[in-house]
């Protein structure tokens, strides 16, 4: 082994035991690790100075960091060459010091001591996450350098204290390690040689196999609809594979809330394209697919990339449930499946060309996606009314794809349970979206609530102006709570201030599980200019609320054309003002009762028809 470590061998003393420090890279980008080289050097020097009579001190840095220290002569007495495999150098190591690196999973099989030096644990956990809880680690978790030195000076005590935990960890994660793991895996995969103590599972051939891209599982209506659908789906009939990349804020939390029947897979690495294919791919991202360039579309390259992510997996249905990404659209349409489906959650043409401050929000992604429609078999809008709108606007891009509709699923039990549970321990927000304190909730006031992304199509600016007039001319004891966040936050706050409505209109931001808050209000209001199928209306109806919405086809459909609530012109201040006055004076029993369970059964039936026909 010493012959492999180059000039480092000249510093090595065979009579001493060997300690190796092997930290992972720090930061959030592999191209720009943020490891402190000077701090690392000073710590290694300190350890060498303190334990020079007892240990050889080695440093094995992560490959992403190696180039930063390789030519620094100050590291020569400690640095293990990057060409030396970690498993090789570990054969001469007696004590491993590491942090969050997975290297300790291999080292634990040696039975030798591991010290976890994690002075930045809180920061690292928040940005990169951890494999395990600190309480599960097979050695002491040390939060400062002084504690690390004390542990090294008292290894016999450390070994005795952690021996039981070390043994449990080794049995859990290293029980199959026998020095032949790679050979056994290769033989199993390529030669069908059985492996002892290993259970393999194949896709259930009796179920209908569905692969679905849900979006990033960010906190939005599409995610709510998807999670409700998965919660209602019969996994005895369907084998579901989800492929996605998570939204940083909410993706992991939502992913962990999905049923166990959803097999979660992730996009990793870069698309498997040649240089020429990558250039062509960029062309189609910008220009989009049309009848004049369809013959040059690099479908084989995209199919190869799909095989990279889902090797040798075949499906009955490939569903782009998000519908807002060209990359994911071209991936889902390239998966081996006879039934390829794209969802249209909104007036997709309008959404593609929506601007805020003269900037297109979705055009670069959505317009090329629209031009992919000709490669799908079905284009699914989330309400019959939306289907009519989308078919009229994008039919020229659809080719032979069939326009159809599937209503969004809801989760009435969770909506009602959260509302009921929170009644036992009310927890009303006390601050608004900019952390300013708001007046305590007063049930004696006439309380209205609206919820949605703060963007032009949701029309909250219009609602603020209408409500201001309502307070001034009709009801000074009225309050409006607006839930949500988005690009118009500052503009809406300025309008509330300008109209002197800060004691009547409150911008609350995003609230997890808002249903209890909603249920305490008198009326739900939705002034949208356009929608897909508004989940918030369905949730408000499930809670048994009085509802007022703008009279657009999608909202009118959900409200059964006025049978479940009031409709008003979302572009006419006086008409919407009359609507607020009317709904406020109305009794709840004036409207038909919405049955969320019957609704859900119909929504699931529509989904299964789209898969089955």
BATIKOL-435688 format. One line per field, with one value per residue (C-alpha): z, x, y. Coordinates in nm, 4 decimals. Example, Ala and Ser with C-alpha at 12.3 -4.5 7.8 and 13.67 -1.06 7.14 Angstrom:
# BATIKOL-435688
up = [0.7800  0.7140]
east = [1.2300  1.3670]
north = [-0.4500  -0.1060]
//
This chain:
# BATIKOL-435688
up = [0.0000  0.0860  -0.2695  -0.3926  -0.1855  -0.3495  -0.1515  0.1414  0.2156  0.3203  0.6102  0.7147  1.0317  1.0324  1.4108  1.4646  1.4302  1.1498  1.1688  0.8458  0.8159  0.5198  0.4981  0.2196  0.0048  0.1379  -0.0304  -0.2713  -0.6088  -0.7080  -0.9431  -0.6604  -0.3278  -0.0353  0.1841  0.3895  0.2785  0.5399  0.8233  0.7093  0.6914  1.0357  1.1883  1.0310  1.1512  1.5001  1.5118  1.3893  1.6461  1.9309  1.8420  1.6620  1.8950  1.8527  1.5075  1.1398  1.0347  0.6784  0.4818  0.2101  0.0550  -0.1718  -0.5472  -0.5931  -0.3536  -0.4528  -0.7272  -0.4691  -0.2550  -0.4889  -0.5758  -0.2330  -0.0848  0.2673  0.2311  0.1147  0.4586  0.4866  0.1521  0.0069  -0.3754  -0.5480  -0.7598  -0.4509  -0.3970  -0.0557  0.0065  -0.0524  0.1857  0.4507  0.4732  0.6704  0.8724  1.2423  1.3154  1.0644  1.1177  0.8828  0.8771  0.6411  0.3887  0.3071  0.3464  0.6972  0.5619  0.4119  0.7020  0.9617  0.8309  0.9550  1.3154  1.3739  1.5360  1.3609  1.4902  1.3386  1.3321  1.2415  1.3573  1.0822  1.1312  1.1411  0.8249  0.6361  0.7293  0.6063  0.2653  0.1837  0.4300  0.6235  0.5692  0.9314  1.2639  1.4722  1.7417  1.4978  1.4153  1.5157  1.7011  1.8847  1.7054  1.7844  1.7297  1.7857  1.7334  2.1048  2.1456  1.8538  2.0166  2.3477  2.1735  2.0002  2.3340  2.4925  2.2269  2.4685  2.6508  2.3205  2.1921  2.5062  2.5140  2.1512  2.1023  2.1314  1.8955  1.6544  1.6557  1.5876  1.3026  1.1495  1.1640  1.0014  0.7193  0.6785  0.7417  0.3759  0.3240  0.2398  -0.0024  -0.3014  -0.3207  -0.6642  -0.8203  -0.6687  -0.7985  -1.1487  -1.1503  -1.0264  -1.2818  -1.5890  -1.5216  -1.3029  -1.0284  -0.7060  -0.4134  -0.0569  0.1865  -0.0898  -0.1960  -0.5457  -0.6639  -1.0193  -1.1501  -1.0923  -1.4388  -1.3388  -1.2710  -1.5256  -1.5268  -1.5175  -1.5152  -1.4193  -1.3879  -1.1261  -1.1449  -0.8639  -0.5871  -0.4993  -0.2867  -0.5591  -0.7031  -0.9426  -0.6531  -0.4480  -0.7359  -0.7942  -0.4300  -0.4018  -0.7127  -0.5707  -0.2415  -0.4214  -0.6686  -0.6235  -0.6103  -0.6410  -0.9995  -1.0842  -1.0575  -1.0391  -1.0999  -1.0334  -1.1814  -1.0713  -0.9233  -0.5983  -0.5318  -0.2666  -0.0304  -0.0344  -0.2622  -0.0057  0.2460  -0.0155  -0.1527  0.1922  0.2215  -0.0866  -0.0456  -0.0317  -0.3575  -0.5487  -0.6576  -0.6483  -0.8914  -0.9694  -1.2585  -1.1978  -1.4117  -1.7512  -2.0598  -2.2532  -2.5781  -2.8259  -2.9016  -3.2266  -3.0484  -2.7746  -3.0383  -3.2046  -2.8638  -2.8003  -3.1395  -3.0527  -2.7092  -2.8815  -3.2074  -3.1041  -3.3052  -3.6120  -3.9294  -4.1157  -3.8852  -3.7423  -3.9468  -3.7718  -3.4213  -3.2282  -3.0821  -3.0625  -2.8435  -2.6091  -2.5978  -2.5021  -2.2199  -2.1028  -2.0992  -1.8879  -1.6227  -1.6525  -1.7917  -1.9607  -1.7969  -2.0072  -1.9216  -2.0439  -1.9780  -1.9655  -1.8085  -1.7970  -1.5137  -1.4836  -1.8439  -1.7950  -1.8948  -2.2408  -2.0956  -1.9056  -2.1879  -2.4390  -2.1825  -2.1008  -2.4660  -2.5275  -2.2669  -2.3922  -2.3491  -2.6002  -2.4205  -2.3793  -2.1907  -2.1257  -1.8685  -1.9307  -1.5905  -1.7197  -2.0273  -2.1541  -2.4375  -2.2069  -1.9462  -2.2008  -2.2962  -1.9527  -1.8566  -1.5334  -1.5730  -1.9444  -1.8815  -2.0002  -1.7056  -1.8847  -2.2565  -2.2911  -2.1362  -2.2195  -2.5840  -2.6934  -2.4744  -2.6583  -2.9861  -2.8550  -2.8258  -3.1655  -3.0174  -2.7369  -2.7645  -2.5251  -2.4013  -2.0697  -1.9424  -1.5834  -1.6566  -1.9548  -1.9847  -1.9890  -2.2538  -2.4833  -2.4269  -2.4821  -2.7865  -2.9495  -2.8855  -2.9427  -3.1783  -3.4555  -3.2492  -3.1491  -3.4579  -3.3895  -3.0113  -2.8548  -2.6353  -2.3232  -1.9590  -1.6107  -1.3075  -1.0239  -0.7277  -0.3762  -0.0290  0.1660  0.4731  0.5225  0.4509  0.7046  0.9587  0.9654  1.0071  1.2874  1.4645  1.4726  1.6404  1.9535  1.9464  1.7331  1.5925  1.3927  1.2271  1.4110  1.1425  0.7734  0.4789  0.5770  0.9459  1.0605  1.3403  1.2409  1.4585  1.6438  1.4543  1.5415  1.4503  1.5018  1.1942  0.8420  0.7444  0.3845  0.2568  -0.0824  -0.1694  -0.4686  -0.6198  -0.6203  -0.9976  -1.2600  -1.3558  -0.9929  -1.0011  -0.6360  -0.7207  -0.8534  -0.5385  -0.3138  -0.4962  -0.4857  -0.1179  -0.0343  -0.1901  -0.0067  0.3305  0.2563  0.1200  0.2547  0.5561  0.7671  0.9805  0.7014  0.6752  0.3869  0.4325  0.1181  0.1370  -0.1054  -0.2333  -0.5706  -0.7946  -0.7248  -0.3480  -0.3342  -0.5767  -0.3744  -0.0451  -0.1941  -0.3132  0.0317  0.1831  -0.0775  -0.0222  0.3561  0.4015  0.6318  0.9091  0.6754  0.4149  0.5201  0.2914  0.4812  0.2567  0.2197  0.5107  0.5461  0.5991  0.5636  0.5934  0.9584  0.8886  0.5916  0.7910  1.0444  0.7701  0.6531  0.2785  0.0283  -0.2672  -0.5935  -0.8505  -1.1138  -1.4740  -1.5857  -1.4147  -1.4869  -1.2368  -0.9152  -0.6314  -0.3760  -0.4767  -0.4334  -0.0910  0.0168  -0.0930  0.0910  0.4066  0.3541  0.3011  0.1182  -0.2077  -0.4513  -0.7688  -1.0948  -1.3682  -1.5950  -1.7480  -1.5249  -1.2003  -1.3173  -1.3852  -1.0322  -0.8795  -1.1010  -1.2738  -0.9555  -0.7739  -0.5201  -0.4847  -0.6416  -0.9688  -1.0559  -1.3279  -1.2277  -1.4454  -1.3299  -0.9896  -0.9357  -1.0386  -0.8110  -0.5331  -0.5651  -0.5551  -0.2242  -0.0763  -0.1965  -0.0705  0.2626  0.3146  0.1894  0.4041  0.3374  0.2787  -0.0189  -0.2220  -0.3159  -0.0978  -0.2601  -0.2124  -0.2223  -0.2114  -0.5079  -0.6886  -0.6155  -0.7471  -1.0761  -1.0983  -1.0443  -1.2997  -1.5567  -1.4845  -1.5247  -1.8536  -1.9896  -1.9022  -2.0244  -2.3536]
east = [0.0000  0.2803  0.4138  0.0801  0.0763  0.3784  0.5744  0.3369  0.5110  0.8267  0.6320  0.4746  0.5876  0.5026  0.5349  0.2455  -0.1263  -0.2952  -0.5749  -0.7384  -0.9591  -1.1969  -1.4605  -1.7127  -1.7297  -1.9208  -2.1616  -2.4485  -2.2705  -2.0232  -1.8539  -1.7915  -1.7323  -1.6960  -1.4579  -1.2239  -0.8793  -0.6920  -0.9106  -0.8644  -0.4870  -0.4670  -0.6714  -0.4527  -0.1391  -0.2844  -0.3699  -0.0219  0.1427  -0.0715  -0.0550  0.2818  0.4136  0.1080  -0.0472  0.0189  -0.2340  -0.3664  -0.6086  -0.8321  -1.0352  -1.3360  -1.2544  -1.4435  -1.1983  -0.8752  -0.7774  -0.7732  -0.5065  -0.3183  -0.0438  -0.0225  0.3076  0.1796  -0.0501  0.2275  0.2835  -0.0849  -0.2639  -0.3599  -0.3450  -0.6821  -0.5671  -0.5704  -0.9133  -1.0657  -1.1185  -0.7492  -0.6211  -0.8739  -0.6965  -0.4142  -0.6330  -0.7005  -0.9284  -1.1496  -1.2565  -1.5345  -1.8443  -2.1387  -1.9495  -2.0810  -1.7262  -1.8062  -2.0568  -1.7596  -1.5241  -1.7690  -1.7088  -1.3484  -1.4667  -1.2355  -1.3250  -1.5123  -1.5314  -1.7863  -1.6551  -1.9524  -1.9079  -2.1438  -2.4171  -2.7118  -2.6101  -2.5262  -2.8563  -3.0557  -2.8836  -2.7885  -2.9737  -2.8430  -2.8525  -2.9332  -3.0130  -2.7080  -2.8314  -2.7910  -2.4240  -2.1765  -1.9452  -1.9348  -2.0766  -1.8367  -1.9425  -1.6093  -1.2398  -1.1572  -1.4061  -1.2428  -0.9008  -1.0395  -1.1907  -0.8612  -0.6836  -0.9337  -0.9997  -1.0315  -1.3121  -1.4788  -1.4561  -1.6146  -1.8921  -1.9966  -1.9303  -2.2972  -2.4188  -2.1351  -2.2363  -2.6031  -2.5098  -2.2713  -2.5333  -2.7939  -2.5823  -2.2936  -2.4368  -2.4117  -2.0574  -1.8336  -1.5818  -1.7728  -2.0680  -1.9885  -1.9367  -2.2594  -2.4584  -2.3100  -2.3846  -2.7377  -2.8185  -2.6482  -2.6393  -2.9504  -2.7421  -2.9497  -2.8176  -2.8492  -3.0460  -3.1578  -3.5196  -3.5825  -3.9139  -4.0330  -4.3074  -4.6420  -4.7475  -5.1146  -5.1498  -5.1749  -4.8360  -4.8394  -4.5459  -4.6226  -4.4408  -4.6242  -4.4159  -4.1775  -4.4352  -4.4145  -4.6922  -4.9487  -5.2792  -5.1248  -4.9479  -5.2696  -5.4590  -5.1884  -5.1569  -5.5330  -5.5400  -5.2724  -5.4622  -5.7772  -5.6156  -5.6607  -5.3070  -5.4426  -5.5252  -5.2398  -4.8631  -4.7491  -4.3975  -4.3392  -4.0375  -3.9548  -3.7123  -3.8238  -3.8962  -3.6465  -3.9049  -4.1938  -4.1007  -3.9523  -4.2315  -4.4994  -4.3110  -4.2983  -4.6766  -4.7529  -4.8963  -4.6508  -4.7986  -4.6220  -4.2754  -4.0688  -3.7797  -3.5751  -3.4002  -3.0273  -2.7329  -2.7490  -2.9463  -2.7684  -2.7240  -2.4390  -2.3021  -2.5021  -2.8165  -2.7647  -2.7473  -3.0649  -3.2318  -3.1572  -3.3102  -3.6377  -3.6456  -3.6522  -3.8370  -4.0578  -4.1869  -4.4025  -4.5029  -4.2080  -3.9333  -4.0892  -3.8589  -3.5491  -3.6878  -3.4294  -3.6760  -3.4131  -3.1933  -3.4824  -3.5797  -3.2198  -3.2368  -3.5665  -3.3979  -3.1176  -3.3665  -3.6111  -3.4028  -3.6030  -3.9266  -4.2410  -4.5685  -4.9251  -4.9506  -4.6999  -4.8518  -4.7097  -4.9348  -4.7636  -4.7777  -4.5541  -4.2080  -4.0709  -3.7916  -4.0314  -4.2833  -4.0329  -3.9080  -4.2555  -4.3497  -4.0303  -4.1036  -4.2170  -4.5937  -4.8793  -5.0921  -4.9197  -5.1086  -5.0424  -5.2444  -5.3611  -5.4363  -5.5257  -5.6022  -5.2629  -5.2309  -5.3214  -5.0743  -4.7944  -4.8370  -4.9042  -4.6827  -4.5843  -4.4094  -4.3746  -4.1937  -4.3305  -4.3381  -4.3926  -4.3537  -4.0009  -4.1115  -4.4792  -4.4870  -4.2446  -4.4465  -4.7666  -4.5932  -4.5209  -4.8913  -4.8969  -4.6772  -4.9222  -5.2309  -5.4535  -5.4646  -5.6471  -5.7975  -5.9188  -6.2793  -6.5153  -6.5306  -6.1513  -6.1370  -6.3505  -6.1237  -5.7981  -5.9284  -6.0292  -5.6880  -5.4294  -5.5984  -5.3557  -5.0702  -5.2535  -5.2153  -5.4142  -5.4184  -5.7638  -5.8920  -6.0687  -6.1187  -6.0655  -6.1748  -5.9289  -5.9497  -5.9962  -5.9388  -6.2560  -6.1624  -5.8338  -5.9932  -6.2664  -6.0437  -5.7850  -6.0645  -6.2265  -5.8975  -5.7819  -6.1077  -5.9772  -5.6612  -5.7241  -5.4019  -5.4810  -5.1953  -5.1011  -4.8768  -4.9150  -4.6890  -4.4336  -4.4395  -4.6468  -4.8931  -5.2597  -5.5696  -5.6972  -5.9590  -6.3093  -6.5935  -6.8419  -6.7014  -6.8087  -6.5022  -6.4160  -6.1264  -5.9609  -5.6748  -5.4439  -5.1103  -5.0556  -5.0453  -5.2490  -5.4871  -5.6004  -5.7196  -5.6515  -5.5846  -5.9388  -6.0705  -5.8821  -6.0392  -6.3877  -6.3598  -6.2330  -6.5458  -6.7602  -6.6126  -6.6527  -7.0083  -7.1767  -7.0166  -6.7423  -6.7300  -6.5925  -6.2495  -6.0782  -5.7949  -5.5952  -5.3865  -5.1016  -4.7747  -4.6387  -4.4936  -4.7660  -4.7121  -4.5553  -4.8075  -5.1030  -4.9535  -4.9045  -5.2652  -5.3956  -5.1877  -5.2947  -5.6648  -5.6166  -5.7437  -5.4703  -5.7284  -5.9641  -5.7559  -5.4735  -5.2228  -5.1400  -4.8920  -4.8858  -5.0379  -4.9905  -5.3224  -5.5404  -5.8719  -5.9386  -5.8686  -6.1061  -6.3800  -6.3942  -6.4742  -6.8193  -6.7518  -6.4935  -6.4266  -6.2455  -6.2212  -6.0077  -5.9859  -5.9147  -5.8669  -5.8194  -6.0446  -6.0085  -5.9144  -5.9834  -6.3501  -6.3832  -6.2167  -6.4432  -6.7522  -6.6252  -6.6048  -6.9649  -6.8759  -7.0716  -6.8881  -6.8673  -6.6601  -6.6058  -6.8397  -6.5906  -6.6748  -6.4394  -6.5695  -6.9292  -6.8870  -6.7575  -7.0422  -7.2900  -7.3762  -7.4918  -7.6502  -7.3629  -7.2834  -7.2913  -7.1314  -7.0375  -6.8474  -6.4786  -6.4073  -6.6942  -6.6506  -7.0187  -7.1361  -6.8839  -6.9756  -7.3385  -7.2187  -7.0353  -7.3395  -7.5672  -7.3531  -7.3012  -7.6757  -7.7530  -7.8288  -7.6216  -7.9305  -8.0219  -7.7695  -7.7569  -7.5317  -7.2075  -7.1284  -6.7462  -6.7535  -6.9850  -6.7719  -6.4552  -6.6041  -6.6834  -6.3351  -6.1704  -6.4034  -6.2975  -5.9281  -5.9681  -6.1532  -5.8635  -5.6272  -5.8562  -5.9973]
north = [0.0000  0.2461  0.2252  0.3615  0.6806  0.8459  1.1060  1.0636  0.7322  0.9175  1.0721  0.7431  0.5598  0.1892  0.1780  0.4154  0.3637  0.5565  0.8098  0.9307  1.2369  1.2042  1.4801  1.5176  1.8310  2.1325  2.3701  2.3118  2.2975  2.0270  2.2722  2.5180  2.3401  2.5778  2.3775  2.5959  2.4793  2.6829  2.5585  2.2002  2.2443  2.4031  2.1232  1.8524  2.0308  2.0592  1.6877  1.5976  1.8208  1.6882  1.3189  1.3015  1.0316  0.8119  0.8408  0.8945  1.1589  1.1227  1.3368  1.1904  1.4736  1.4399  1.4275  1.7566  1.9239  1.7479  1.9921  2.2742  2.1063  1.8714  2.1222  2.2813  2.1588  2.2253  1.9226  1.6859  1.5214  1.4301  1.4154  1.0760  1.0926  1.0984  0.8038  0.5828  0.4311  0.5015  0.1302  0.0627  0.3283  0.2245  -0.1110  0.0579  0.2963  0.2346  0.5308  0.7122  1.0723  1.1777  1.3937  1.3314  1.1219  0.7747  0.6401  0.5193  0.2631  0.0777  0.1355  0.0033  -0.3493  -0.3318  -0.3080  -0.0107  0.3203  0.6012  0.9594  1.2003  1.5583  1.7817  2.1437  2.2660  2.0029  2.2437  2.4265  2.1058  1.9417  2.2409  2.2500  1.8903  1.6676  1.3669  0.9909  0.9156  1.0766  1.1618  0.9226  0.6318  0.6939  0.4172  0.6540  0.9869  1.2929  1.5786  1.9374  2.1118  2.0517  2.0348  1.7485  1.5673  1.5911  1.4647  1.1634  1.0813  1.1024  0.8593  0.5964  0.3046  0.4840  0.5777  0.2217  0.0793  0.3408  0.2915  -0.0809  -0.1862  0.0882  0.0040  -0.3621  -0.2833  -0.0522  -0.3067  -0.5810  -0.3549  -0.2141  -0.4567  -0.8011  -0.9003  -0.7737  -1.0684  -0.9213  -1.0596  -0.8200  -0.6759  -1.0195  -1.1490  -0.8497  -0.8864  -1.2596  -1.1970  -0.9255  -1.0681  -1.4445  -1.4877  -1.6505  -1.6388  -1.4323  -1.5537  -1.3377  -1.1011  -1.0639  -0.9306  -0.7914  -0.7509  -0.5248  -0.6927  -0.8061  -0.8325  -0.4602  -0.1816  -0.0124  0.3670  0.6075  0.9654  1.2965  1.5075  1.8239  1.9145  1.8550  2.2237  2.3732  2.4456  2.3281  2.0767  1.9032  1.8985  1.7438  1.4825  1.3839  1.3523  1.1334  0.9055  0.8928  0.7767  0.5349  0.1588  0.0178  -0.3336  -0.2403  -0.0020  -0.0268  0.3375  0.4667  0.8358  1.0119  1.3643  1.6128  1.7720  2.1376  2.2503  2.3966  2.1498  1.8600  1.6238  1.6818  1.6151  1.3148  1.1581  1.2031  0.9949  0.6429  0.3540  0.2265  0.5055  0.3902  0.7091  0.7473  1.0556  1.2238  1.2139  1.3187  1.4853  1.3779  1.1041  1.2967  1.3239  1.6699  1.6892  1.5734  1.8314  2.1074  1.9790  1.9572  2.3255  2.4084  2.2358  2.3973  2.7362  2.6728  2.3836  2.0917  2.1542  1.9764  2.1294  1.9984  1.6819  1.4562  1.5917  1.5522  1.3429  1.0932  0.8164  1.0354  1.1079  0.7398  0.6596  0.9131  0.7630  0.4214  0.5678  0.6742  0.3825  0.0943  -0.1816  -0.0693  -0.0821  0.0856  0.0955  0.4691  0.7535  1.0654  1.4167  1.5323  1.8708  1.9844  2.2889  2.1661  2.0951  1.8789  1.6555  1.6535  1.5228  1.2692  1.1338  1.1077  0.9068  0.6379  0.2977  0.3185  0.2852  0.5471  0.8838  1.1529  1.5216  1.7177  2.0739  2.2265  2.5682  2.7727  2.6645  2.9138  3.2014  3.0751  3.0473  3.4114  3.5571  3.8534  4.0221  4.3557  4.2839  3.9540  3.6194  3.3790  3.0474  3.1065  2.9590  2.6296  2.6022  2.7093  2.4317  2.1933  2.2887  2.2083  1.8566  1.7780  1.6059  1.3293  1.2476  1.0285  1.2235  1.5823  1.5914  1.9160  1.9185  2.0129  1.9826  2.3620  2.3881  2.1164  2.3314  2.6318  2.4419  2.2570  2.5840  2.7438  2.4695  2.2224  2.3201  2.1683  1.8499  1.6329  1.3143  1.3582  1.3324  1.6152  1.4902  1.5857  1.4429  1.6420  1.6988  1.4643  1.5969  1.4538  1.5341  1.3307  1.5185  1.8550  1.7971  1.6198  1.8987  2.1500  1.9503  1.8660  2.2263  2.3320  2.1625  2.3757  2.6865  2.8257  3.1373  3.3260  3.6430  3.7961  3.8668  3.7837  4.0503  3.9489  4.2433  4.1707  4.1619  4.2132  3.9082  3.7094  3.8271  3.5946  3.8791  4.0538  3.9525  3.7501  3.6703  3.4605  3.4103  3.1788  3.1424  3.2369  3.6127  3.6548  3.8407  3.5590  3.5196  3.8838  3.9726  4.3396  4.3643  4.1946  4.4400  4.7352  4.5842  4.4954  4.8430  4.9882  4.7313  4.8351  5.2048  5.1919  4.8802  4.7120  4.8660  4.5494  4.3320  4.1717  3.9930  3.7439  3.6591  3.3399  3.2739  3.4141  3.5107  3.7799  4.0382  4.0402  4.3870  4.5359  4.4049  4.5242  4.8708  4.8765  4.7792  5.0604  5.3113  5.2346  5.2586  4.9039  4.7716  4.7117  4.5268  4.3375  4.1038  3.9331  3.6139  3.4319  3.0530  2.8598  2.4839  2.3078  2.6188  2.4371  2.5176  2.8848  2.8678  2.6976  2.9830  3.2358  3.3357  3.3332  3.2107  3.4437  3.3617  3.6453  3.4634  3.5780  3.2220  2.8860  2.5211  2.3558  2.5554  2.3209  2.5939  2.6112  2.2362  2.2589  2.5457  2.3509  2.0431  2.2548  2.3655  2.7315  2.9977  3.0664  3.3578  3.3321  3.5116  3.3964  3.2231  2.8816  2.6800  2.8346  2.8165  2.4431  2.3766  2.5792  2.3911  2.7170  2.8888  2.5945  2.5670  2.9383  3.2835  3.3949  3.7540  3.9370  3.9381  4.2410  4.4645  4.6293  4.7052  4.3584  4.1866  4.4285  4.3200  3.9606  4.0178  4.1888  3.9096  3.6202  3.7928  3.8238  3.4709  3.1683  2.8586  2.6435  2.8601  2.6577  2.2919  2.0787  1.9663  1.5942  1.5601  1.1795  1.1488  1.4048  1.2069  0.8837  1.0556  1.2093  0.8693  0.7066  0.9683  0.9029  0.5292  0.5814  0.7860  0.5009  0.2272  0.3491]
//
